[in-house]
Amino acid sequence: MNDTKANLKAFQLKGSVLTITVLELLKADMSAIRSQFLSLVKQTPDLFRGMPLIIDLKKIQSVTTPLDYPIIFELLREHGLVPVGIRGGNPEQQEAVKTFGLPLLAATRGERTSKVDSVVSEESSGTRNVTTKLVTQQVRSGQQIYARGGDLVILNSVSPGAEVLADGNIHIYGSLRGRALAGVNGDKHARIFCKQIDAELVSIAGHYWVNEDLAPMPDGQTIQIYLDEERLHMGTF
């Protein structure tokens, strides 16, 4: 009887951890948005193919100039981005979005100012409660490993085509040749550490570099990538 019921199932719901890029609009100037976006696409033409995207209106919620949503959506989709929702904004902006069939999403807890402030406070007092995920094997192409709520420590290398993510820091005791995303829940104090780097992409709290952005680093020293004044930096220590 149980086997019969199982055979009748057409689908099942499963939890999943997905990395979704947030497009945070800083102004409602469509000309400026298009210009900056096309410049970014020119530098990394293949980065956005099939990438899901949330449009964040929080920084322009006091702007009275209406956004030209059809042009924004057309621009994004033309270059492979897939808008999946809208976040923030004032009631008028949110009402205008409804006609385009995109859902209104709540702000994620990790990106609220209060959350970031609490992380800074805990770190400065030395009482930050971090859960560390330890991986001893090489992370191979096609694998994705996520350390939820803490740091990720990898005692091996990360292969091309692999992806490692952490809410906190990422420590790699080998080569980083895939994708590494630290502070994925908004922690701007997170860092990425590795012995060698030829990464496809590195990101901290949504700020990212692709391979072409990485500067050559000397062998034999630990490399660190960190965020300072909203810009990524890379060095040795």
C-alpha positions in Angstrom: 0.0 0.0 0.0 2.8 2.4 0.9 4.6 1.6 -2.3 1.5 2.4 -4.3 1.1 5.8 -2.6 4.8 6.6 -3.3 4.3 5.7 -7.0 1.4 8.1 -7.2 3.5 11.1 -6.1 4.2 13.7 -8.7 6.5 16.0 -6.7 8.0 16.6 -3.3 9.0 19.8 -1.5 12.6 20.0 -0.3 14.5 22.7 1.5 17.5 24.2 -0.3 20.1 26.9 0.3 20.4 29.2 -2.7 22.7 32.2 -3.2 20.6 35.1 -4.6 22.2 38.3 -5.8 20.5 41.6 -4.6 20.4 44.6 -6.9 20.2 47.5 -4.4 19.1 50.6 -6.3 20.8 53.8 -5.0 19.0 56.2 -7.3 15.9 56.2 -9.5 17.9 57.6 -12.5 17.3 55.0 -15.3 20.1 56.4 -17.4 22.6 56.0 -14.6 21.4 52.5 -13.8 21.7 51.4 -17.5 25.1 53.0 -17.9 26.6 51.3 -14.8 24.9 48.0 -15.6 26.2 47.8 -19.1 29.7 48.7 -17.9 29.5 45.8 -15.5 28.2 43.4 -18.1 31.1 44.4 -20.4 33.6 43.4 -17.8 32.0 40.1 -16.9 29.7 39.1 -19.8 29.1 35.5 -18.7 28.7 36.1 -14.9 24.9 36.8 -15.0 23.6 34.0 -17.2 20.6 32.5 -15.4 21.3 34.4 -12.2 18.3 34.9 -9.9 18.0 38.5 -8.7 16.1 40.5 -6.0 15.6 44.2 -6.6 16.0 46.2 -3.4 14.2 49.6 -3.2 15.1 50.5 0.4 17.6 53.2 -0.5 15.2 55.0 -2.9 12.0 54.6 -0.9 11.9 58.4 -0.3 12.3 59.2 -4.0 9.1 60.4 -5.6 10.2 59.9 -9.2 8.5 56.7 -10.5 10.7 53.8 -11.6 10.4 52.6 -15.2 10.0 48.9 -14.2 9.4 47.6 -17.8 12.8 49.0 -18.9 14.6 47.7 -15.8 13.2 44.2 -16.2 13.9 44.2 -20.0 17.5 45.3 -19.3 18.1 42.6 -16.7 16.5 39.8 -18.7 18.3 40.8 -21.9 21.6 40.0 -20.1 20.4 36.7 -18.5 19.3 37.9 -15.1 16.1 36.5 -13.7 14.2 39.0 -11.4 12.4 36.9 -8.7 11.1 39.5 -6.3 11.1 43.1 -5.0 12.2 44.2 -1.5 11.7 47.4 0.4 10.3 50.6 -1.1 7.4 52.8 -0.3 3.7 51.8 -0.7 3.5 53.5 -4.1 6.6 51.7 -5.4 5.3 48.4 -4.1 1.9 48.9 -5.6 3.4 49.6 -9.0 5.4 46.3 -8.8 2.3 44.2 -8.3 1.2 44.7 -11.9 4.3 42.8 -13.1 3.6 39.7 -11.1 6.7 39.8 -8.9 6.3 39.1 -5.1 7.2 41.5 -2.4 9.8 40.0 -0.1 10.6 40.8 3.5 14.1 42.0 4.3 16.3 39.1 5.4 17.3 39.3 9.1 21.0 39.3 8.4 20.9 42.5 6.4 19.2 44.7 8.9 21.4 47.3 10.6 20.6 45.9 14.1 21.9 42.5 13.0 25.2 43.9 11.8 25.5 46.1 14.9 25.1 43.0 17.1 27.8 41.2 15.2 30.2 44.1 15.8 29.3 44.2 19.4 29.8 40.5 20.0 33.1 40.5 18.2 34.5 43.4 20.1 33.5 41.9 23.4 35.0 38.5 22.5 31.8 36.7 23.1 30.7 35.9 19.6 29.2 32.4 19.4 30.4 30.9 16.1 29.6 27.4 14.9 32.5 26.1 12.7 31.9 23.6 9.9 35.0 21.4 9.2 35.6 19.8 5.8 38.7 17.5 5.5 38.2 16.4 1.8 38.8 18.3 -1.4 35.7 20.1 -2.5 35.2 18.9 -6.1 33.6 20.4 -9.1 29.8 20.6 -8.8 29.8 20.4 -5.0 28.3 23.2 -2.8 29.1 23.4 0.9 27.4 26.0 3.2 28.3 26.8 6.8 25.1 28.2 8.2 25.5 30.6 11.1 29.3 30.4 11.4 32.7 29.7 9.8 33.7 27.2 7.2 37.2 25.5 7.5 38.4 23.4 4.6 41.6 21.4 5.2 42.1 20.9 1.4 41.5 22.7 -1.9 38.4 23.9 -3.6 38.3 22.8 -7.3 37.0 24.8 -10.3 33.2 24.5 -10.5 32.8 24.1 -6.7 31.1 26.6 -4.5 31.7 27.2 -0.7 29.6 29.6 1.3 29.5 30.7 5.0 27.7 33.2 7.1 31.0 33.9 8.7 34.7 33.4 7.6 36.0 30.9 5.1 39.4 29.3 5.8 40.9 27.2 3.0 44.2 25.3 3.8 44.9 24.7 0.1 44.1 26.3 -3.2 40.9 28.2 -4.0 39.9 27.7 -7.7 36.1 27.7 -7.4 33.7 30.1 -5.9 33.9 31.3 -2.3 31.2 33.5 -0.7 31.7 34.6 2.9 29.3 36.7 5.0 26.4 35.6 2.8 23.9 36.6 5.5 25.2 40.2 5.5 28.3 40.1 7.9 30.7 42.7 6.4 33.4 41.6 8.9 33.7 38.2 7.3 36.9 37.2 5.5 38.3 34.6 3.1 41.6 33.0 3.8 43.5 30.6 1.5 47.0 29.4 0.6 46.7 29.9 -3.1 44.1 31.6 -5.2 42.9 31.4 -8.8 39.2 31.7 -7.9 36.3 31.9 -10.3 34.6 34.3 -7.9 35.0 35.6 -4.4 32.4 37.5 -2.4 31.9 39.1 1.0 28.5 40.3 2.0 27.4 40.6 -1.6 30.5 42.5 -2.8 32.3 40.3 -5.4 35.3 39.9 -7.6 35.6 37.6 -10.6 38.8 35.9 -11.7 39.9 38.9 -13.8 39.8 41.2 -10.8 42.2 39.1 -8.7 45.8 40.5 -8.5 48.7 38.0 -8.5 49.8 37.0 -5.0 53.2 35.6 -3.9 53.4 31.9 -3.1 54.1 30.7 0.5 52.0 33.3 2.3 48.4 33.2 3.5 46.1 35.3 1.4 43.1 37.2 2.9 40.2 38.9 1.2 38.2 41.4 3.3 35.8 44.3 3.0 36.8 47.8 4.0 34.7 50.9 3.3 32.4 48.9 1.0 35.3 47.8 -1.2 37.0 44.4 -1.4 40.7 44.2 -0.6 43.3 41.4 -1.0 46.6 40.9 0.7 49.0 38.6 2.5 50.0 38.2 6.1 
